[in-house]
Amino acid sequence: MASGSRTTVSSESFDVSLEEAQNMVMTARVMLGWVDPDDLVPNGGEAPEPVVEPVAGEGGA
């Protein structure tokens, strides 16, 4: 067997809606401490404009 890691990709689909999948991802982020639940906007709320910061070494001059 060759060294390195291998990933098996399945063409099997999951019976999960986009909304459910997004909820699962956000729940995992909260559980891992990556997102503070107090920063989340409840459904129907208006989210603030995202702040996009340039990455060092990309774009421009």
Secondary structure, DSSP 4 states (H G I P E B T S, - for coil): --SS----------S--HHHHHHHHHHHHHHHTSS-GGGPPPTTSPPPPPP--PPTT-S--
